[in-house]
């Protein structure tokens, strides 16, 4: 028996949620709202190293990033609500929607989903799972690829969203991440949004240094480049 729908229903009864898009009660995220936001054709993949279309002449698909939508409007508001509102069920549904970005060859085995880890912080009480951990579970269920949380931040660092400008974001040290043990051979690297792409780039570089042979980055949304 699949207990997930039962657990989700009980969760709605005990702690009713509303859709962060339309406000409908007893729904962490309406399928209709999710479809409306993610229905347009996804932005074209690009290269994290040079910013050009992927596959690019210089780097092939080695640093390819794929996103489901642009980081604006309802897509942006939904992500921010889920990220800071703590709705794990909605985040899981968003992760499942990212399955559109995963090709058939990446569903055949040998791939592993690796989410970007949350930033370390001083806290006396344990915190719940991050929205990216929930998104990773949703993606895993949708495409049949396992999750492994093998990345961590090397040291405490100001999150990218608090950096004053794009130049500061791109100045992230190349050794910002460390990998616990050998990296999976083929990785679907997961983040929520790509603004300059630096976080995903540094994480991909870390995974390649730890033995990965192929890293494809996935994210919910991408900032339009000007």
Buried (B, 14 or more C-beta within 10 A) or exposed (E): EEEEEEEBEEBBEEEEBBBBBEEBEEBBBBEEBBEBBBEEEBBEBBBBBEEEEBEBEEBEEBBBBBBBBBBEEBBBEBBBBBBEEBBBBBBBBBBBBBBEBBEEEBEEEEBBBBBBBBEEEEEEEEEEEBBBBBBBBBBBBBBEBEBBBBBBBEEEBEEBEEBEEEEBBEEBEEEBBBBEEEBBEBBBBBBBBBBBBBBBBBBBBBBBBBEBEBBBBBBBBBBEEE
